[in-house]
Amino acid sequence: MTYKTCIIGCGNIASIWSNLFSKWPVTHMAAYQKHSKTEVVGVCDIDINKAKECALKWNVKKFYSNMDEMLSQLKPDIVSVCTPCENHYDTVKKILQFPIKAILCEKPIADNLNKAKEMIKLCKEKNVPLIINHPRRYDELHNYVKNNLSHLVGNPKKISFFYSGEIINHGSHLFDLLKNYFGEIKWVQADSEGDGLNILLKFKSGLVGSVLSFDFDDISIFDLSIIGDKARIDLINKPFWDYDYRYFKKEKDLIMDKANIFSKNHSEDIDKKFDREFFVKAVDDTIRSIESGEKPISPGEEALAALEVMMAAIYSSQNEGKRINLPFEIDMILPKAKGELKKWQKD
């Protein structure tokens, strides 16, 4: 069976980034075009010229500026939502008025916790899988390290995450990744730095970690460092989800008699040939959820959890770094990207 697919929003993650990189799919359009069981039958953007440009580039016959018109005429099976997060709630509600089979939505899931919860609820009522595009859940490198963490580093002692840019854009990715590795987060404390946050957090397991922000104009980074009682591993993000890593086994410190150090890179211990086509795997996951009824690998509930931690961290940063326990239930609006964090507002 071939699944008819439509894309709402024709920006970077929908299509444009494929102009910059083509070694593997880095957009929704490229993934659907490569997948053997999907066909993009229409695209939509409020800017009709952008929709037309996208359609012409990818040889898609239909393009629209009105999503109701597109959905009613084309009757797609799968819809990708590639609009700004403040539009996700209304867009998903509108999509669910049509007989679709699944929604693949960009992150963050929404700009408000109650909206995110309602999106999940409405999709469940319609029996429509809601998949949120947190691509590292499909990343063979991260899945390998996560599943072999005890073998690789032993018992994790501390973790640090380094990222660039706005917490609004990258927080959903990093908190989802951390939860996927280490489980539920117990509390966060944060201090704002431009549009980023520096965060101290503690997991329910007792593990403590830090999340440190850099300005994109200075450094581009999205790296995770895990220090265990056997070894240390640094997972290094490169442009368009390429990767590298450093792996250091424990050695005795020659000066401090009882201490250990991590100084020699043992790169041969990890296979470097991890598949990068996890955008296609997200489409696989979407189709599997339709055909089997099983829960997606990257479901709305996990995206809600990531949004909750991000909201708690933002709230902490605006309240003198107060420690905020999870769950976090204050009803507030996520600040827009490239804006001051101090502009967040409560409903």
matplotlib code that plots the C-alpha trace (Angstrom):
import matplotlib.pyplot as plt

x = [0.0, 1.2, 0.2, -0.9, 0.9, 0.5, 2.8, 1.6, 4.3, 7.0, 10.0, 13.4, 12.4, 9.7, 11.9, 14.4, 17.3, 17.5, 18.9, 21.9, 22.4, 21.5, 23.8, 20.8, 17.2, 17.1, 13.6, 10.1, 9.8, 13.1, 12.1, 8.7, 10.2, 12.8, 10.3, 8.9, 5.4, 4.7, 3.7, 3.5, 0.3, 0.1, 1.8, 0.4, 1.9, 0.3, 2.7, 1.5, 4.7, 6.6, 4.2, 4.5, 8.3, 8.3, 5.9, 8.0, 11.2, 9.8, 7.5, 4.4, 1.3, -0.8, 0.0, -2.2, -2.4, -5.5, -5.1, -8.8, -9.0, -6.0, -7.2, -10.7, -9.6, -6.7, -7.8, -4.3, -3.5, -0.5, -0.1, 3.2, 2.8, 5.9, 4.5, 5.7, 4.8, 2.3, 0.2, 0.5, -2.6, -5.0, -3.5, -3.8, -7.4, -8.2, -6.5, -8.5, -11.7, -10.7, -10.3, -6.6, -4.5, -1.5, 0.1, 3.9, 4.4, 7.4, 8.7, 8.0, 4.6, 2.9, 3.6, 1.5, 1.1, -2.7, -2.7, -0.3, -2.4, -5.5, -3.7, -2.8, -6.3, -8.0, -5.7, -6.4, -10.2, -9.8, -7.4, -4.8, -1.2, 0.6, 4.3, 6.6, 9.8, 12.5, 14.8, 17.4, 14.9, 15.5, 19.3, 21.3, 24.2, 22.2, 20.2, 23.4, 25.0, 21.8, 21.4, 25.0, 25.6, 26.5, 29.0, 30.5, 30.7, 29.5, 27.3, 26.8, 28.1, 27.5, 26.3, 26.7, 24.9, 26.2, 24.0, 23.8, 20.9, 17.5, 16.2, 12.9, 14.2, 16.6, 15.2, 12.6, 15.4, 17.8, 15.3, 13.7, 17.2, 18.1, 14.9, 15.3, 18.8, 18.3, 14.6, 12.4, 13.7, 13.0, 13.8, 15.5, 17.2, 18.0, 19.6, 19.0, 21.8, 20.4, 17.9, 19.5, 19.5, 22.1, 20.5, 21.2, 19.0, 18.5, 16.9, 14.7, 17.5, 19.7, 21.9, 22.8, 23.5, 24.1, 22.9, 25.1, 24.2, 26.4, 25.6, 25.2, 27.3, 30.2, 29.9, 27.6, 27.3, 24.8, 26.9, 26.3, 29.1, 28.5, 31.0, 30.7, 32.7, 34.3, 34.7, 33.6, 31.9, 31.4, 28.7, 29.4, 26.7, 27.8, 25.8, 22.6, 22.8, 26.2, 28.2, 31.5, 32.4, 35.3, 35.5, 37.9, 38.4, 39.3, 43.0, 44.8, 46.0, 49.8, 49.6, 46.4, 46.8, 43.1, 41.8, 41.1, 41.4, 40.1, 42.8, 43.2, 40.7, 39.7, 37.8, 38.1, 35.6, 32.5, 31.5, 31.4, 29.1, 25.8, 23.0, 21.9, 18.6, 16.5, 14.1, 13.1, 12.8, 10.4, 8.2, 8.7, 7.5, 4.5, 3.4, 4.1, 1.8, -0.9, -0.6, 0.0, -1.7, 1.4, 2.6, 5.1, 8.7, 8.4, 4.8, 3.1, 3.3, 7.1, 7.1, 4.8, 7.3, 10.1, 7.9, 7.1, 10.8, 11.5, 8.7, 9.9, 13.4, 12.2, 10.0, 13.0, 15.1, 12.5, 12.2, 15.8, 16.9, 14.4, 14.4, 11.3, 10.1, 8.4, 5.6, 5.2, 1.6, 1.7, -0.2, 2.2, 2.9, 6.3, 8.2, 8.8, 12.2, 14.6, 12.9, 13.8, 13.0, 11.7, 8.8, 7.1, 3.6, 1.1, -2.4]
y = [0.0, 3.5, 6.2, 9.5, 12.3, 16.0, 18.5, 21.7, 24.3, 24.5, 25.9, 24.5, 21.2, 20.5, 21.0, 23.8, 22.2, 19.6, 22.4, 22.5, 18.8, 15.7, 12.9, 11.6, 12.9, 15.9, 17.0, 15.6, 15.9, 14.1, 11.3, 10.8, 10.9, 8.2, 5.9, 3.2, 3.3, 7.1, 9.6, 13.3, 14.4, 18.0, 20.8, 23.8, 27.1, 30.4, 31.9, 30.4, 31.2, 29.1, 26.3, 26.5, 26.6, 23.5, 21.7, 22.5, 21.4, 18.0, 17.4, 17.5, 18.2, 20.1, 23.1, 25.3, 28.2, 26.8, 23.5, 22.8, 22.9, 20.6, 18.1, 17.9, 17.6, 15.2, 13.1, 12.2, 9.2, 11.0, 14.7, 16.3, 19.5, 21.7, 25.0, 27.0, 25.4, 28.1, 26.8, 23.1, 22.9, 24.6, 22.7, 19.3, 20.0, 21.0, 17.9, 15.6, 16.8, 14.8, 11.0, 10.7, 7.8, 9.5, 12.8, 13.4, 16.7, 18.9, 19.7, 21.2, 19.6, 22.9, 26.2, 25.3, 22.2, 22.2, 22.5, 19.6, 17.4, 18.3, 17.3, 13.9, 13.4, 14.3, 12.1, 9.2, 9.7, 9.6, 6.6, 8.7, 8.1, 11.4, 11.1, 14.0, 14.4, 14.0, 12.3, 11.1, 8.5, 6.9, 7.4, 4.2, 5.8, 7.1, 3.8, 1.8, 3.9, 3.9, 0.2, -0.5, 2.3, 0.0, -1.9, 1.3, 3.6, 1.5, 3.4, 7.0, 9.5, 12.8, 14.1, 17.4, 18.6, 21.5, 23.3, 26.5, 28.8, 29.2, 26.8, 27.2, 25.5, 23.0, 22.3, 19.8, 17.8, 17.8, 17.1, 14.3, 12.8, 13.1, 11.4, 8.7, 7.9, 8.5, 8.4, 10.9, 14.3, 15.2, 18.9, 21.7, 25.0, 27.5, 30.8, 32.6, 33.7, 35.5, 33.2, 30.1, 28.7, 27.2, 24.4, 22.1, 19.1, 15.9, 12.7, 10.5, 7.9, 10.4, 11.2, 14.9, 16.8, 20.2, 21.8, 24.6, 27.2, 28.8, 31.6, 30.4, 33.3, 32.0, 28.2, 25.6, 22.6, 19.9, 17.4, 15.0, 14.0, 11.0, 10.1, 6.8, 4.7, 2.7, 5.2, 8.5, 9.1, 12.3, 12.2, 15.0, 16.4, 17.5, 19.4, 17.7, 15.0, 13.6, 12.6, 11.9, 10.7, 10.3, 7.4, 7.3, 4.2, 4.6, 4.8, 5.2, 8.7, 8.8, 11.7, 11.1, 7.6, 6.7, 8.7, 7.7, 9.7, 9.6, 10.6, 8.2, 8.1, 4.5, 5.1, 1.5, 0.4, 1.7, 1.0, 4.4, 3.2, 4.1, 4.7, 8.4, 8.0, 8.3, 10.8, 7.8, 5.8, 8.3, 7.6, 3.9, 4.5, 6.4, 3.6, 0.9, 2.7, 2.8, -0.8, -2.4, -0.1, -0.1, 3.0, 5.1, 5.3, 9.1, 9.6, 12.8, 11.8, 11.8, 15.2, 16.5, 15.4, 17.2, 20.4, 20.2, 20.1, 23.0, 25.0, 24.3, 25.4, 28.7, 29.4, 28.8, 31.2, 33.9, 33.3, 33.8, 30.2, 28.7, 24.9, 23.6, 20.1, 18.0, 17.6, 21.2, 22.4, 26.2, 27.3, 29.5, 30.2, 29.2, 32.2, 32.5, 31.7, 34.6, 36.6, 37.4, 34.7, 37.4, 37.9, 34.6, 35.1, 33.3, 32.7]
z = [0.0, -0.8, 1.8, 0.5, 2.4, 2.7, 4.3, 6.1, 6.2, 3.5, 5.5, 6.5, 8.1, 5.6, 2.5, 2.3, 4.3, 1.5, -0.7, 1.7, 2.3, 0.3, 1.7, 3.6, 4.1, 6.5, 5.7, 5.8, 2.0, 1.4, 3.7, 2.1, -1.3, -0.4, 1.5, -0.7, 0.9, 0.8, -1.9, -1.2, -3.0, -1.8, 0.2, 1.9, 3.2, 4.1, 1.6, -1.7, -3.4, -0.9, -1.4, -5.2, -5.0, -2.8, -5.1, -8.2, -6.6, -5.5, -8.5, -6.3, -8.4, -5.9, -3.7, -1.5, 0.9, 2.6, 4.4, 4.6, 0.9, 0.6, 3.1, 1.7, -1.9, -1.5, 1.5, 2.7, 5.0, 6.7, 7.4, 8.4, 10.5, 9.9, 11.2, 14.2, 17.5, 18.4, 15.5, 16.2, 18.4, 16.0, 13.0, 14.6, 15.6, 12.0, 10.6, 12.9, 11.2, 8.2, 7.9, 8.2, 9.6, 11.3, 12.1, 12.1, 13.9, 14.5, 17.9, 20.4, 20.5, 21.4, 23.1, 26.1, 28.3, 28.2, 24.4, 24.2, 26.5, 24.5, 21.2, 22.7, 24.0, 20.7, 18.7, 21.0, 20.7, 16.9, 17.1, 15.1, 16.1, 17.0, 16.3, 17.3, 15.3, 17.9, 15.4, 17.9, 19.1, 15.8, 15.8, 15.8, 17.5, 20.5, 20.7, 20.7, 23.4, 25.5, 25.3, 26.0, 28.6, 31.4, 29.3, 27.9, 31.0, 33.9, 36.4, 35.2, 37.8, 36.1, 32.7, 30.9, 27.8, 25.7, 23.2, 21.1, 20.3, 21.8, 24.5, 22.7, 19.6, 21.2, 24.6, 23.3, 21.6, 24.5, 27.3, 25.2, 24.7, 28.3, 29.5, 26.9, 28.3, 32.0, 32.9, 34.6, 35.8, 39.4, 39.5, 37.5, 38.4, 35.6, 34.8, 31.5, 29.2, 26.2, 24.6, 26.2, 29.7, 31.9, 33.9, 36.8, 36.9, 38.9, 37.7, 39.9, 39.8, 41.7, 38.8, 38.5, 35.3, 33.8, 30.6, 29.3, 26.7, 23.9, 21.5, 17.9, 16.7, 18.8, 18.9, 17.2, 19.5, 20.6, 22.6, 25.4, 27.8, 30.1, 32.9, 34.5, 37.0, 34.1, 31.3, 29.8, 26.4, 24.5, 21.8, 19.3, 17.0, 13.6, 10.9, 9.7, 12.4, 11.4, 14.4, 16.1, 19.5, 22.0, 24.3, 27.3, 29.5, 33.2, 34.1, 37.4, 38.1, 38.6, 41.1, 43.1, 44.5, 44.8, 41.8, 38.2, 35.0, 31.5, 29.1, 26.2, 23.3, 22.6, 19.4, 18.2, 20.9, 19.0, 15.5, 13.6, 10.9, 12.3, 9.8, 9.5, 7.8, 10.9, 9.2, 7.0, 10.2, 11.6, 8.5, 9.2, 12.8, 11.5, 9.1, 11.7, 14.2, 11.5, 10.5, 13.9, 16.3, 18.4, 20.3, 18.3, 19.3, 19.6, 20.8, 21.9, 25.6, 25.5, 23.7, 26.4, 29.1, 27.3, 27.0, 30.7, 31.7, 29.3, 30.8, 34.4, 33.5, 31.9, 34.9, 37.2, 35.2, 35.7, 39.4, 40.5, 39.7, 42.1, 42.2, 40.4, 41.1, 38.4, 37.5, 36.5, 36.0, 35.8, 32.7, 30.7, 27.1, 25.7, 24.5, 20.8, 19.5, 19.0, 21.7, 25.2, 27.7, 30.1, 27.8, 28.8, 30.0, 32.1, 30.7]

ax = plt.figure().add_subplot(projection="3d")
ax.plot(x, y, z, "-o")
ax.set_aspect("equal")
plt.show()
